[in-house]
């Protein structure tokens, strides 16, 4: 396993559509392991293959420790409800945006053994699924953000809110 470099906003690969995965190969299996290690090292919730420079339809998501989802060729088959909240991205360091996403999604995909799986998520998992699948189509959350803040601005706003509540 190895840490991969995370591509950042402005890198043209992040705006390209990823290609479908046809078979599990030793290189693809190594990519999955590297992506999981890279995501965890960066304290991320999810990571898409294009974010590490590979145009394959592959994402890894881990919202809660021990609940790892490896999704190959994922597609959203159901979405409903609505949630608006803060969202960040490992490819957009130092920024946070307010984004509206479905509150519930259902995704069909293949797992790392190329077996069909269905993942259903609400709240953070639904947000992560939508966010990571957007990467596979060349989209960043910044395209949908109602507002964007630097991490410093966000910290100041939260400190002001805490003062108001005290």
C-alpha positions as CSV (number, residue, x, y, z in Angstrom):
1,X,0.0,0.0,0.0
2,X,1.1,3.5,-0.7
3,X,-0.2,7.1,-0.3
4,X,-1.2,8.7,-3.5
5,X,-1.0,12.4,-4.3
6,X,-4.5,14.0,-4.2
7,X,-5.1,16.2,-7.2
8,X,-6.4,19.7,-6.4
9,X,-8.9,22.0,-8.0
10,X,-7.5,23.3,-11.3
11,X,-6.1,19.9,-12.3
12,X,-7.8,19.1,-15.6
13,X,-8.3,15.4,-14.7
14,X,-10.8,16.5,-12.1
15,X,-13.1,17.8,-14.9
16,X,-13.1,14.6,-17.0
17,X,-15.6,11.7,-17.0
18,X,-14.1,8.5,-15.6
19,X,-14.2,5.3,-17.6
20,X,-16.1,2.2,-16.5
21,X,-14.2,-0.6,-14.9
22,X,-14.4,-3.9,-16.8
23,X,-12.5,-6.3,-14.6
24,X,-10.6,-6.5,-11.3
25,X,-6.9,-6.6,-11.9
26,X,-4.0,-6.7,-9.5
27,X,-3.3,-3.0,-10.4
28,X,-6.9,-2.1,-9.6
29,X,-6.8,-4.0,-6.3
30,X,-3.7,-2.1,-5.4
31,X,-5.4,1.2,-6.4
32,X,-8.3,0.4,-4.0
33,X,-5.9,-0.3,-1.1
34,X,-3.9,2.9,-1.9
35,X,-7.1,5.0,-2.1
36,X,-8.3,3.7,1.3
37,X,-4.9,4.5,2.9
38,X,-4.8,7.9,1.2
39,X,-8.3,8.8,2.3
40,X,-7.7,7.8,5.9
41,X,-4.3,9.5,6.0
42,X,-6.0,12.8,4.8
43,X,-8.9,12.4,7.3
44,X,-11.4,12.2,4.5
45,X,-14.8,10.6,4.3
46,X,-14.5,9.5,0.7
47,X,-12.1,9.5,-2.3
48,X,-12.8,9.0,-6.0
49,X,-10.2,7.5,-8.4
50,X,-9.9,10.8,-10.4
51,X,-8.8,12.6,-7.3
52,X,-5.6,10.4,-7.4
53,X,-5.2,10.8,-11.1
54,X,-6.9,7.6,-12.3
55,X,-9.9,8.0,-14.6
56,X,-11.8,4.9,-13.4
57,X,-15.3,4.7,-12.0
58,X,-14.2,3.8,-8.5
59,X,-14.9,5.4,-5.1
60,X,-14.1,4.5,-1.5
61,X,-16.2,5.9,1.4
62,X,-15.9,5.5,5.1
63,X,-18.3,7.7,7.1
64,X,-17.9,5.6,10.2
65,X,-14.9,3.7,11.3
66,X,-15.2,0.0,10.1
67,X,-17.9,0.8,7.6
68,X,-15.9,0.9,4.4
69,X,-17.7,1.0,1.0
70,X,-15.7,0.2,-2.1
71,X,-17.9,1.0,-5.1
72,X,-17.0,0.2,-8.7
73,X,-19.2,1.7,-11.5
74,X,-21.6,3.1,-9.0
75,X,-24.9,4.8,-10.0
76,X,-27.6,6.4,-8.0
77,X,-30.9,4.6,-8.6
78,X,-33.0,6.5,-6.0
79,X,-32.8,9.9,-4.3
80,X,-35.3,11.7,-2.1
81,X,-35.5,14.4,0.5
82,X,-33.2,17.3,0.9
83,X,-30.4,18.4,3.2
84,X,-28.4,21.6,3.1
85,X,-25.1,21.7,4.9
86,X,-21.4,22.2,5.0
87,X,-19.3,20.2,2.6
88,X,-15.5,20.1,1.9
89,X,-13.3,18.1,-0.4
90,X,-9.8,16.7,-0.3
91,X,-9.3,18.2,-3.8
92,X,-10.4,21.7,-2.6
93,X,-8.1,22.2,0.5
94,X,-8.9,25.1,2.8
95,X,-12.4,25.7,1.6
96,X,-15.9,24.7,2.8
97,X,-19.2,25.3,1.0
98,X,-22.9,25.1,1.7
99,X,-24.4,22.5,-0.6
100,X,-27.9,21.1,-1.0
101,X,-28.0,17.3,-1.6
102,X,-30.6,14.6,-1.3
103,X,-31.1,13.4,2.3
104,X,-31.5,9.7,1.1
105,X,-29.9,7.9,-1.8
106,X,-29.6,4.3,-3.0
107,X,-26.6,3.3,-5.1
108,X,-26.0,0.2,-7.1
109,X,-22.4,-0.8,-7.8
110,X,-19.9,-3.6,-7.8
111,X,-17.7,-4.3,-4.8
112,X,-13.9,-5.1,-4.8
113,X,-14.8,-8.7,-5.8
114,X,-16.9,-7.4,-8.7
115,X,-20.1,-8.6,-7.0
116,X,-23.2,-6.5,-7.2
117,X,-24.0,-4.4,-4.1
118,X,-26.5,-1.9,-3.0
119,X,-25.7,0.9,-0.6
120,X,-28.5,3.0,0.9
121,X,-27.5,6.1,2.9
122,X,-29.0,9.0,4.7
123,X,-27.5,12.3,5.8
124,X,-23.7,12.1,5.8
125,X,-23.5,8.9,3.8
126,X,-26.0,10.2,1.3
127,X,-24.0,13.4,1.0
128,X,-20.7,11.4,0.6
129,X,-22.2,9.1,-2.0
130,X,-23.5,12.1,-4.1
131,X,-20.2,14.0,-3.7
132,X,-17.9,11.1,-4.7
133,X,-20.1,10.0,-7.6
134,X,-20.0,13.7,-8.9
135,X,-16.2,13.3,-9.1
136,X,-16.7,10.4,-11.5
137,X,-18.5,12.7,-13.9
138,X,-15.9,15.5,-13.6
139,X,-17.8,17.7,-11.1
140,X,-16.6,19.4,-7.9
141,X,-19.0,20.5,-5.1
142,X,-17.8,24.1,-5.7
143,X,-20.1,24.1,-8.8
144,X,-23.1,23.6,-6.6
145,X,-22.1,25.5,-3.5
146,X,-24.5,28.3,-2.5
147,X,-21.6,29.9,-0.6
148,X,-17.9,29.1,-0.2
149,X,-15.8,29.9,2.9
150,X,-12.2,29.6,3.8
151,X,-11.6,27.4,6.8
152,X,-10.6,30.6,8.7
153,X,-13.9,32.3,7.9
154,X,-15.8,29.2,8.9
155,X,-13.9,29.1,12.3
156,X,-14.7,32.8,12.9
157,X,-18.4,32.2,12.1
158,X,-18.6,29.2,14.5
159,X,-16.8,31.2,17.2
160,X,-19.3,34.0,16.9
161,X,-22.2,31.5,17.1
162,X,-20.7,30.0,20.2
163,X,-20.4,33.5,21.8
164,X,-24.0,34.3,20.9
165,X,-25.2,31.1,22.6
166,X,-23.2,31.7,25.8
